[in-house]
Amino acid sequence: MRVLHLYKDYYPVVGGIENHIRMLAEGTVRRGVEVTVLVTNPTAQTQVREIDGLKLIKAGRLATFSSTPLSFSLFSWVRRLKPDITHLHFPYPWGEIAHLILGRAPKTVITYHSDIVRQKNLLKLYRPVLGRLLARADRIIATSPNYIHSSPHLSKVADKCFVIPLGVDVEPFLKARTEAVRGLRGEHQPPLLLFVGLLRYYKGLEYLIRAMTHVNARLLVVGSGPMAEQWRSLTASLHLQDKIFFFGRVENDDLPTYYQACDLFVLPASHRSEAFGAVQVEAMACGKAVISTELGTGTSYVNVHGETGLVVPARDTGALTAAINRLLSDEELRTEMGRKGRERARREFSHEIMVDRVLALYESLYESGE
């Protein structure tokens, strides 16, 4: 069985979708699938190479418009390749149009990662194409049932949607790092809150920063991105430099230490662009209670309110403050939520389970000849 993954970027580009494609591609290769990944290259030069058992094609990039890489070479590759299944990772309009016009795979699978949220003018132009794309798909993977119900596009094709949550390699987060954790907690006086993620507008970090004016704890911020300087400035303007610490990007091997060192993990996402929140799974695997926000997306599917943590309204600093203070004041409750979260992470969100589920979907299409 030959599978083609089509998206705009791939590792070493850092991002949730890029990480997911890599995990899925490598996982299915290990199970005997012939995998090609077609993305764009940051430069005008096309690169083709074998890596980790798969073929990686980085088509030369012409330009980037509204966060969408444009590549005529990508169109050429879509016409040339003959997979049994093309797996699109939405949203990437350029690649999806290429597939609709020139794609040669008899079967199409789409992982619908997120609605187009910020580029509303682009969505108005793209809506007819999106309708055709979803109608043509043989299977649509949604990462949570919440997204099927809340998306105006997925709800119309719910009959062909299958829920397969994103997977996380939970094993590194399950192993205790006692000495490193002791060192981090010694350097920053507990209780410690933790935020991990790209510093983009939809992460809602500003609401957590403002909440810290009424929280007796310290906040560790792990991640980099375009909002970093603005959020550092907000921290300074609120005179919170002694309570909030920005670490920038942390290497993957060191991330578990930060999760294990914290007393509580917070994902204060503010917009639907936060479609799943895999960082919650990482925190849960470390046995930490989670506070997240209700967006109608997978954030409140991963983190079950009252069981693995608390879910509060988005963009509500008061509610966020109250939830943080409630859990910081109740160690027994935090511990119990952390235990249940660890169980849920291993049972529902491990990358091996995710690969098994996607592979089963591939095989049902490939063998049925529908």
ABEGO torsion letter per residue (X at the ends): XBBBBBBABBOABBEAAAAAAAAAAAAAAAAGBBBBBBBBBABABBBBBBBGGBBBBBBBBABBBGGBBBBAAAAAAAAABBBABBBBBOBBAAAAAAAAAABABABBBBBBABBBAABAAAAAAAAAAAAAAAAABABBBBABAAAAAABAAAAAAAAABBBBBBBBBAAAAABBBAAAAAAAAAABBOBBBBBBEBBBAAAGAAAAAAAAAABBBBBBBBEBEAAAAAAAAAAAAAGAAAABBBAEBBBAAAAAAAAAABABBBBABABAABAAGAAAAAAAAAGBBBBBBBAGBAAAAABBBGAAEBBBBBGBAAAAAAAAAAAAABAAAAAAAAAAAAAAAAAAABAAAAAAAAAAAAAAAAAAGX
